Amino acid sequence: MTIAQDTTGAVWATWTQVAGDPVAGFTNTVYVNNSAPGGTSWATPFIIPVSNPNPAPDDISAIVAYGEKKIGVMWTDQRTGSVWWATRTDGTAATSTSSWKVQSATKGTGLADDHLNLKSLQADSAGRVFAAVKTNLDVTSTDPTLAQLVLLVFKPGTGSFSTSTISLTGDCTTRPQIVLDPENNLVHAFQTGPSSTVNGCAFDGVEGSIYEKTASMDNPVFAAGRGTPIMEDPASPNINNVTTSKQSVNSKTGLVVMASDDVAKRYWFADRPIGVAPVPTAPGTFVPIAPTRFLDTRDAVPVGADSAVSFKVGGVAGIPAKVSAVVFNMTVTQPQDFGFIAAYPSGTARPNASNENFYPGQTVPNSVTVPVGADGKVTLFNRSNGTTHLIADVAGYYIAGTPAVPGAFAPVVPSRFLDTRDTVPVGADSAVSFKVGGVAGIPAKVSAVVFNMTVTQPQDFGFIAAYPSGTTRPNASNENFYPGQTVPNSVTVRVGGDGKVALFNRSNGTTHLIADVAGYFLSGTP
């Protein structure tokens, strides 16, 4: 059972309940219940009112509060190879089918097992939800390079999930847990794996040691391997079942995880401080800040049709007066007509690029990286026939100056590098590549590129995977879509040896793709 508290003060709980017997068979059902505000009394438990609440007997569920007045329930379903995600808005009828919206977070042969850990950041303006799940690909395949543990990230603005790999089947890991560290913008992933003295493994799920891996919350790419062992006992290599706090952590709380050894009958814990990274000084280095709202036109007037609004970045909220670029979450809300928003440096010409597309009445966010104008401002242009409100929550900035060290970021005025609408759409289960290195002033050799990718006019549902040209397509996605949608997402991806980036359309239908480049990272080992 897991619990969460919504914005009304009601406590919610979810669990799976098995009924039946070995002769007649077993049925597993996802249950939910809620309390009065403050948990003073409880209603009658009920089956979550969606079309698919009956997973396999050993599947599990979890619950989380997220975003603005939302509750989400996630459960594994090995029968269909799915991880399901059902959401409701606080204050709606708890048992009504119309109050709940259900979708698959991931679905496919071998993509679901009975391990799940669900976390959110209440202070996250984008309302993201993070889930660590285990696949069953070690059973359905002998390939050691498939994803064993994956991180699913839900973005309410797009209503879709992105997927990144924590560990591979060849790593023989299991029982994932995650902890969110917003101060350092990190996801800490913990997992069981064979002891560090063991080569290979008999099967995944074998007890051994507890390992830790970390990745950026904005671009969760985990390093290869099991990670760093944080709990290990040579005398009894049977540590398993790591557990963590539901709350996020920071430099004041530190980080505590626990695990157990069923053989030695002992509990283990790891307790360590979380440092705050020293403020860097090299030009092109990213400096994170606590997410801060720099713009909210709902406090004044909406942005007019075919009009712009600017907001100050340099010299505000501890940010230096001169910075090269800023990273912020931009939210479009209450638009009166369809259109798009273009972000660019104040005082410069509006580029042929976009950062967010929208339809009337939508509320949609996207991460934006853009150069800052000489006056310290960023401009947002509303290319629409109707008004809209805009919100900008700044997450950090890049230090001004000429980038020189490997891994430093060099912003560019947003520029369109790819638009398949000028030629032909990308075919079903096909890829398109576009050149980055040596184009539009970008050096021939760069390590990675940042661009806004827009999917438009898709003929079927699917997802897009961005990866370095000339390499194997990863088991990951950068944008999910439904037929007819126009959806953007910010992408950071390594550039191939030929200077190109590949975009693969994993769909049964064609789609058009647009890529607007915002900057690049210098080549070399940081």
C-alpha positions as CSV (number, residue, x, y, z in Angstrom):
1,M,0.0,0.0,0.0
2,T,1.1,3.6,-0.7
3,I,-0.5,6.9,0.3
4,A,-0.5,10.5,-0.8
5,Q,-2.3,13.7,0.3
6,D,-4.2,15.8,-2.1
7,T,-4.7,19.6,-2.0
8,T,-8.0,19.3,-0.1
9,G,-6.2,17.5,2.8
10,A,-7.7,14.1,2.0
11,V,-5.3,11.1,2.2
12,W,-5.5,8.7,-0.6
13,A,-4.3,5.0,-0.6
14,T,-4.0,2.3,-3.2
15,W,-3.2,-1.4,-3.1
16,T,-3.8,-4.6,-5.1
17,Q,-6.0,-7.3,-3.6
18,V,-5.9,-10.9,-4.7
19,A,-9.0,-13.2,-4.5
20,G,-9.7,-16.8,-5.5
21,D,-8.0,-20.1,-5.0
22,P,-5.6,-22.5,-6.8
23,V,-8.5,-24.5,-8.3
24,A,-10.8,-21.6,-9.5
25,G,-7.8,-19.3,-10.2
26,F,-6.8,-16.0,-8.8
27,T,-7.9,-12.5,-9.6
28,N,-6.0,-9.4,-8.7
29,T,-7.7,-6.0,-8.5
30,V,-6.4,-2.4,-8.0
31,Y,-8.2,-0.7,-5.1
32,V,-8.3,2.9,-4.0
33,N,-9.7,4.7,-1.0
34,N,-9.7,8.2,0.4
35,S,-10.2,9.9,3.7
36,A,-11.9,13.0,4.9
37,P,-9.5,16.1,5.1
38,G,-6.8,15.4,7.6
39,G,-7.4,11.6,7.5
40,T,-10.0,11.7,10.3
41,S,-12.3,9.1,8.7
42,W,-12.3,6.9,5.7
43,A,-14.7,6.0,2.9
44,T,-15.4,2.5,1.7
45,P,-12.5,1.0,-0.5
46,F,-13.5,0.9,-4.2
47,I,-12.0,-0.6,-7.3
48,I,-10.4,2.1,-9.4
49,P,-13.2,2.9,-12.0
50,V,-11.3,2.3,-15.2
51,S,-11.6,-0.3,-17.9
52,N,-8.5,-2.4,-16.9
53,P,-8.2,-2.8,-13.1
54,N,-7.3,-6.5,-13.1
55,P,-3.6,-7.2,-13.5
56,A,-1.7,-10.4,-12.8
57,P,-1.8,-11.8,-9.2
58,D,1.7,-10.4,-8.2
59,D,1.3,-7.0,-9.8
60,I,1.3,-3.9,-7.6
61,S,0.1,-0.3,-7.6
62,A,1.3,3.1,-6.2
63,I,-0.2,6.6,-5.8
64,V,1.2,10.1,-5.9
65,A,0.0,13.7,-5.7
66,Y,1.4,16.0,-8.4
67,G,1.0,19.2,-10.3
68,E,-1.9,21.5,-9.6
69,K,-4.6,19.5,-7.8
70,K,-3.9,16.1,-9.3
71,I,-3.7,12.5,-7.9
72,G,-2.2,9.7,-10.0
73,V,-2.4,5.9,-9.6
74,M,0.1,3.7,-11.4
75,W,0.1,-0.1,-11.6
76,T,1.9,-2.9,-13.3
77,D,0.1,-5.3,-15.6
78,Q,2.1,-8.3,-16.8
79,R,-0.9,-9.7,-18.6
80,T,-0.7,-7.0,-21.2
81,G,2.9,-5.9,-20.8
82,S,1.7,-2.5,-19.6
83,V,2.2,0.0,-16.9
84,W,-1.0,1.9,-16.5
85,W,-1.5,5.5,-15.3
86,A,-4.9,6.8,-14.0
87,T,-5.3,10.4,-13.0
88,R,-8.0,12.6,-11.4
89,T,-8.5,16.2,-10.3
90,D,-8.9,17.0,-6.7
91,G,-12.5,17.6,-5.7
92,T,-14.1,15.4,-8.4
93,A,-16.3,12.5,-7.5
94,A,-13.9,9.8,-6.3
95,T,-15.8,6.7,-7.5
96,S,-17.1,8.2,-10.8
97,T,-15.7,6.8,-14.0
98,S,-15.8,10.3,-15.6
99,S,-13.4,11.6,-12.9
100,W,-10.6,9.3,-14.0
101,K,-8.4,9.3,-17.1
102,V,-6.4,6.2,-17.8
103,Q,-3.5,5.7,-20.3
104,S,-0.5,3.4,-20.6
105,A,2.8,4.7,-19.4
106,T,4.5,2.0,-21.3
107,K,3.2,-1.0,-23.2
108,G,4.7,-3.9,-25.1
109,T,5.9,-7.5,-24.9
110,G,8.0,-7.8,-21.8
111,L,7.8,-4.2,-20.7
112,A,6.1,-4.8,-17.4
113,D,7.1,-6.7,-14.2
114,D,5.9,-6.4,-10.6
115,H,8.5,-3.7,-9.5
116,L,7.4,0.0,-9.3
117,N,8.5,3.1,-7.4
118,L,6.6,6.4,-8.0
119,K,7.7,10.0,-7.0
120,S,6.8,13.6,-7.8
121,L,7.9,17.1,-7.0
122,Q,5.1,19.2,-5.5
123,A,7.1,22.4,-6.3
124,D,7.8,21.4,-9.9
125,S,6.0,23.9,-12.1
126,A,5.8,21.4,-14.9
127,G,4.1,18.9,-12.6
128,R,6.4,16.0,-13.6
129,V,6.0,12.5,-12.2
130,F,8.9,10.1,-12.1
131,A,8.5,6.3,-12.0
132,A,11.1,3.5,-11.8
133,V,9.9,0.2,-13.2
134,K,11.3,-3.2,-14.0
135,T,10.8,-4.8,-17.4
136,N,10.5,-8.5,-18.0
137,L,12.8,-8.4,-21.0
138,D,15.3,-10.8,-19.2
139,V,12.6,-13.4,-19.5
140,T,11.3,-12.7,-23.0
141,S,14.8,-12.3,-24.6
142,T,18.5,-13.4,-24.1
143,D,19.8,-10.1,-25.4
144,P,21.9,-8.5,-22.6
145,T,21.6,-5.0,-24.0
146,L,17.9,-4.6,-23.5
147,A,16.4,-2.3,-20.8
148,Q,15.9,-4.0,-17.5
149,L,15.1,-1.0,-15.2
150,V,13.7,2.1,-16.8
151,L,12.7,5.6,-15.7
152,L,9.3,6.9,-16.9
153,V,8.8,10.6,-16.7
154,F,5.2,12.0,-17.1
155,K,4.7,15.6,-18.3
156,P,1.1,16.7,-17.7
157,G,1.4,19.4,-20.3
158,T,1.8,16.9,-23.1
159,G,0.0,14.1,-21.4
160,S,2.8,11.7,-22.4
161,F,5.7,9.7,-20.9
162,S,9.4,9.7,-21.9
163,T,11.4,6.6,-21.2
164,S,15.1,6.3,-20.3
165,T,17.2,3.2,-19.3
166,I,18.6,2.9,-15.8
167,S,20.2,-0.5,-16.2
168,L,20.4,-3.3,-18.9
169,T,19.4,-6.9,-18.7
170,G,23.1,-7.8,-18.7
171,D,23.6,-5.8,-15.4
172,C,21.3,-8.3,-13.6
173,T,19.6,-5.6,-11.5
174,T,16.2,-5.5,-9.8
175,R,13.9,-3.7,-7.3
176,P,14.5,-0.1,-8.4
177,Q,13.9,2.9,-6.1
178,I,14.3,6.6,-6.9
179,V,14.9,9.7,-4.9
180,L,14.5,13.2,-6.3
181,D,17.1,15.9,-5.5
182,P,15.8,19.2,-7.0
183,E,18.6,21.3,-5.4
184,N,21.1,19.5,-7.6
185,N,18.6,18.6,-10.3
186,L,19.3,14.9,-9.9
187,V,17.4,11.6,-9.9
188,H,19.1,9.1,-7.6
189,A,18.3,5.6,-8.7
190,F,18.9,2.6,-6.3
191,Q,18.9,-1.0,-7.3
192,T,19.8,-4.5,-6.2
193,G,22.6,-6.3,-8.1
194,P,25.2,-9.1,-7.6
195,S,28.0,-8.1,-5.3
196,S,30.8,-6.1,-6.9
197,T,33.1,-9.1,-6.7
198,V,30.8,-11.2,-8.8
199,N,31.1,-11.4,-12.6
200,G,27.8,-12.0,-14.3
201,C,24.8,-13.5,-12.6
202,A,22.6,-16.5,-12.5
203,F,19.5,-14.4,-13.0
204,D,18.2,-11.0,-12.3
205,G,16.8,-10.6,-8.9
206,V,19.6,-12.3,-7.1
207,E,20.5,-10.7,-3.8
208,G,23.8,-9.1,-3.4
209,S,24.5,-5.4,-3.0
210,I,22.7,-2.1,-3.3
211,Y,23.9,0.2,-6.1
212,E,23.3,3.9,-6.8
213,K,23.2,5.8,-10.1
214,T,22.3,9.4,-10.8
215,A,21.1,11.4,-13.8
216,S,19.8,14.9,-14.6
217,M,16.1,15.3,-13.9
218,D,15.8,17.3,-17.1
219,N,17.7,14.8,-19.3
220,P,17.8,11.5,-17.4
221,V,20.7,9.7,-19.1
222,F,22.2,7.1,-16.8
223,A,25.8,5.9,-17.2
224,A,26.4,2.3,-18.2
225,G,26.7,-0.4,-15.6
226,R,25.2,-1.1,-12.2
227,G,26.5,2.1,-10.6
228,T,28.3,2.7,-7.3
229,P,27.9,0.1,-4.5
230,I,26.6,1.8,-1.3
231,M,25.7,-1.3,0.7
232,E,27.8,-4.4,0.5
233,D,28.6,-7.2,3.0
234,P,31.3,-9.7,1.8
235,A,30.3,-12.1,4.7
236,S,26.7,-12.2,3.5
237,P,26.1,-11.1,-0.1
238,N,22.4,-11.1,0.3
239,I,21.3,-7.5,0.6
240,N,18.1,-6.7,-1.2
241,N,14.8,-4.7,-1.1
242,V,16.2,-1.2,-0.9
243,T,13.7,1.5,0.2
244,T,13.8,5.3,0.3
245,S,11.8,8.3,1.4
246,K,8.8,9.5,-0.5
247,Q,9.9,13.1,0.0
248,S,12.6,14.8,-2.1
249,V,16.0,15.5,-0.6
250,N,18.4,18.4,-0.5
251,S,21.6,19.6,1.3
252,K,19.7,20.1,4.5
253,T,18.0,16.7,4.7
254,G,20.8,14.5,3.4
255,L,20.0,11.1,1.9
256,V,19.0,7.9,3.7
257,V,18.2,4.6,2.2
258,M,17.5,1.2,3.9
259,A,17.7,-2.4,2.8
260,S,17.5,-5.9,4.3
261,D,19.4,-9.2,4.4
262,D,17.0,-12.1,4.9
263,V,19.8,-14.6,5.4
264,A,21.7,-12.7,8.1
265,K,18.4,-11.3,9.4
266,R,19.7,-7.7,9.4
267,Y,18.7,-4.3,8.2
268,W,21.2,-2.0,6.5
269,F,21.1,1.7,6.0
270,A,23.2,4.3,4.1
271,D,23.2,7.8,5.4
272,R,25.2,10.5,3.7
273,P,25.1,14.3,3.2
274,I,24.1,15.8,-0.1
275,G,26.5,18.6,-1.2
276,V,25.6,21.6,-3.1
277,A,27.8,21.9,-6.2
278,P,30.2,24.8,-6.1
279,V,29.2,27.8,-8.3
280,P,31.2,27.4,-11.5
281,T,33.0,30.2,-13.3
282,A,33.9,28.9,-16.8
283,P,31.9,30.4,-19.6
284,G,29.3,28.1,-21.0
285,T,28.8,26.3,-17.6
286,F,25.3,25.7,-16.4
287,V,24.3,27.1,-13.0
288,P,21.0,25.8,-11.6
289,I,18.8,27.9,-9.3
290,A,15.7,26.9,-7.3
291,P,12.9,27.1,-9.8
292,T,11.6,30.7,-9.7
293,R,8.7,32.3,-11.4
294,F,9.9,35.2,-13.5
295,L,6.8,35.8,-15.6
296,D,3.1,35.2,-15.1
297,T,0.8,37.3,-17.4
298,R,-2.2,36.2,-15.4
299,D,-1.1,38.8,-12.9
300,A,-1.6,41.5,-15.6
301,V,-3.0,41.1,-19.1
302,P,-2.7,38.3,-21.6
303,V,-0.2,38.5,-24.5
304,G,-2.0,39.8,-27.6
305,A,-2.4,38.2,-30.9
306,D,0.8,38.5,-32.9
307,S,2.4,40.3,-30.0
308,A,5.3,39.8,-27.7
309,V,6.1,40.0,-24.0
310,S,9.6,40.2,-22.5
311,F,10.9,39.4,-19.0
312,K,14.1,40.3,-17.3
313,V,16.6,37.6,-16.4
314,G,20.0,39.3,-16.0
315,G,20.4,40.8,-12.5
316,V,17.2,39.2,-11.1
317,A,16.9,36.7,-8.2
318,G,20.7,36.3,-7.9
319,I,21.4,35.7,-11.6
320,P,24.4,37.8,-12.8
321,A,23.6,40.8,-14.9
322,K,25.3,39.2,-17.9
323,V,24.5,35.6,-18.8
324,S,24.7,33.8,-22.1
325,A,21.5,31.8,-22.0
326,V,18.7,30.8,-19.6
327,V,16.8,27.6,-19.1
328,F,13.1,27.9,-18.1
329,N,9.9,26.1,-18.2
330,M,7.4,28.0,-20.3
331,T,3.7,27.3,-19.8
332,V,1.0,28.4,-22.2
333,T,-2.5,28.7,-20.6
334,Q,-5.9,29.9,-21.6
335,P,-5.1,30.5,-25.3
336,Q,-8.0,31.8,-27.3
337,D,-6.9,30.3,-30.6
338,F,-4.3,27.8,-31.9
339,G,-0.7,29.0,-32.6
340,F,2.8,28.8,-31.3
341,I,5.3,30.7,-29.1
342,A,8.8,31.7,-30.2
343,A,11.4,32.5,-27.5
344,Y,14.4,34.6,-28.5
345,P,16.9,37.2,-27.2
346,S,15.3,40.5,-26.6
347,G,16.4,43.2,-29.1
348,T,17.0,40.7,-31.9
349,A,14.9,39.7,-34.9
350,R,12.3,37.1,-34.3
351,P,13.6,33.7,-35.7
352,N,11.8,31.2,-37.8
353,A,11.5,28.8,-34.9
354,S,9.0,27.7,-32.2
355,N,9.1,26.5,-28.7
356,E,5.5,25.6,-27.9
357,N,2.5,24.8,-30.0
358,F,-1.0,25.0,-28.6
359,Y,-4.8,24.7,-29.3
360,P,-7.6,26.8,-27.8
361,G,-8.1,26.2,-24.1
362,Q,-5.0,24.1,-23.6
363,T,-2.5,24.4,-20.8
364,V,0.9,23.1,-22.1
365,P,4.5,23.5,-20.8
366,N,7.8,22.9,-22.4
367,S,11.4,23.4,-21.4
368,V,13.2,26.2,-23.2
369,T,16.9,27.1,-23.6
370,V,17.4,30.4,-25.2
371,P,20.1,33.2,-25.4
372,V,19.6,36.3,-23.3
373,G,19.5,39.7,-25.0
374,A,22.0,42.4,-24.4
375,D,19.5,44.1,-22.1
376,G,19.3,40.9,-20.0
377,K,15.8,40.0,-21.3
378,V,14.1,37.2,-23.2
379,T,11.2,37.8,-25.5
380,L,8.2,35.5,-26.1
381,F,6.2,36.1,-29.3
382,N,2.6,34.8,-29.5
383,R,2.1,33.8,-33.2
384,S,-1.7,33.3,-32.9
385,N,-4.9,35.1,-33.9
386,G,-5.9,35.1,-30.2
387,T,-4.6,36.1,-26.8
388,T,-2.9,33.8,-24.4
389,H,-1.3,33.8,-21.0
390,L,2.4,32.9,-20.5
391,I,4.3,31.7,-17.5
392,A,8.1,31.4,-17.2
393,D,9.7,29.5,-14.4
394,V,13.5,29.8,-14.5
395,A,15.6,26.8,-13.6
396,G,19.1,28.1,-14.3
397,Y,21.5,30.0,-16.6
398,Y,24.7,29.6,-18.5
399,I,27.7,31.7,-17.6
400,A,28.5,34.5,-20.1
401,G,31.7,34.6,-22.1
402,T,33.3,32.5,-24.9
403,P,33.0,28.8,-24.1
404,A,36.4,27.1,-24.3
405,V,36.4,24.0,-22.0
406,P,35.0,20.7,-23.2
407,G,31.4,20.3,-22.3
408,A,30.7,24.0,-22.2
409,F,27.4,25.2,-23.7
410,A,27.3,27.7,-26.6
411,P,23.9,29.2,-27.3
412,V,22.7,30.2,-30.7
413,V,19.8,32.2,-31.8
414,P,17.1,29.6,-32.4
415,S,17.4,28.4,-35.9
416,R,15.5,25.8,-38.0
417,F,17.7,22.9,-39.0
418,L,15.0,20.5,-40.2
419,D,11.4,20.8,-41.4
420,T,10.2,17.8,-43.3
421,R,7.1,19.7,-44.4
422,D,9.4,21.2,-47.1
423,T,9.9,17.7,-48.5
424,V,8.2,14.5,-47.5
425,P,7.1,13.2,-44.1
426,V,9.1,10.6,-42.2
427,G,7.9,7.1,-43.0
428,A,6.5,4.6,-40.6
429,D,9.4,2.9,-38.7
430,S,11.8,5.1,-40.5
431,A,14.4,7.7,-39.6
432,V,15.5,11.1,-40.8
433,S,18.9,12.7,-40.0
434,F,19.9,16.4,-40.0
435,K,23.3,17.9,-40.0
436,V,24.5,19.9,-37.0
437,G,28.3,20.0,-37.1
438,G,29.6,22.6,-39.5
439,V,26.2,24.2,-40.1
440,A,25.2,27.8,-39.3
441,G,28.4,28.6,-37.4
442,I,28.4,25.5,-35.3
443,P,31.8,23.8,-35.2
444,A,32.3,20.7,-37.2
445,K,32.9,18.6,-34.0
446,V,30.5,19.1,-31.1
447,S,29.6,16.7,-28.4
448,A,25.8,17.4,-28.2
449,V,23.1,19.7,-29.4
450,V,20.0,21.2,-27.8
451,F,16.9,21.7,-30.0
452,N,13.2,22.0,-29.8
453,M,11.6,19.0,-31.7
454,T,8.1,19.3,-33.0
455,V,5.9,16.5,-34.2
456,T,3.1,17.5,-36.5
457,Q,0.5,15.8,-38.7
458,P,1.2,12.3,-37.4
459,Q,-1.1,9.7,-39.1
460,D,-1.0,7.2,-36.2
461,F,0.1,7.1,-32.6
462,G,3.8,6.5,-31.7
463,F,7.0,8.1,-30.5
464,I,10.2,9.7,-31.7
465,A,13.7,8.6,-30.6
466,A,16.6,11.0,-31.1
467,Y,20.1,9.6,-31.1
468,P,23.6,10.1,-32.6
469,S,23.7,9.3,-36.3
470,G,25.6,6.2,-37.1
471,T,24.8,4.5,-33.7
472,T,22.3,1.9,-32.7
473,R,18.8,3.3,-32.0
474,P,18.4,3.2,-28.2
475,N,15.4,1.9,-26.2
476,A,14.3,5.4,-25.4
477,S,11.9,8.1,-26.5
478,N,11.9,11.9,-26.8
479,E,8.3,12.6,-27.8
480,N,5.0,10.6,-27.8
481,F,2.1,11.5,-30.0
482,Y,-1.4,10.6,-31.1
483,P,-2.9,11.0,-34.6
484,G,-3.3,14.6,-35.7
485,Q,-1.4,16.1,-32.8
486,T,1.2,18.9,-32.9
487,V,3.5,18.4,-29.9
488,P,6.9,19.9,-29.1
489,N,9.6,18.8,-26.7
490,S,13.1,20.1,-25.8
491,V,15.8,17.6,-26.7
492,T,19.4,17.3,-25.7
493,V,21.3,14.5,-27.6
494,R,24.8,13.5,-28.5
495,V,25.9,14.3,-32.1
496,G,27.2,11.4,-34.3
497,G,30.7,11.2,-35.7
498,D,29.3,12.5,-39.0
499,G,28.0,15.6,-37.3
500,K,24.4,14.5,-37.6
501,V,21.4,13.6,-35.3
502,A,19.0,10.9,-36.2
503,L,15.2,11.0,-35.4
504,F,13.4,7.6,-35.6
505,N,9.6,7.5,-36.1
506,R,8.4,4.4,-34.2
507,S,4.9,4.5,-35.6
508,N,2.7,2.7,-38.1
509,G,2.1,6.0,-39.8
510,T,4.0,8.9,-41.3
511,T,4.7,12.2,-39.5
512,H,6.4,15.5,-40.1
513,L,9.3,16.6,-37.9
514,I,10.7,20.0,-37.1
515,A,14.0,20.7,-35.3
516,D,14.9,24.2,-34.1
517,V,18.4,24.3,-32.7
518,A,19.1,26.5,-29.6
519,G,22.8,25.6,-28.9
520,Y,25.5,23.0,-28.6
521,F,28.1,21.6,-26.2
522,L,31.8,21.7,-27.0
523,S,33.5,18.4,-27.9
524,G,35.9,16.7,-25.6
525,T,35.8,15.1,-22.2
526,P,34.5,17.5,-19.6
